[in-house]
């Protein structure tokens, strides 16, 4: 039995540097070429919302971790 070939067509990445959080998304170049302009516009809007939600949540989790660790006096 052969293993099916996997192709990443869509990805979302969250990067953190200190307290700064960056959320990005990417689409396989071949799929991007096949989308109609209105489909590309819709996908861009939806993925913008996705990265905002994920990035915001990640930032909230980081902030919560800071609160949980307490301070020094």
Protein Blocks (a to p, Z undefined) as FASTA:
>chain_A
ZZdddddfbdcddddehjbccddddddfklmmmpcfklmmmmmmmmmmmmmmmmmmmmmm
mmmmmmmnopaZZ
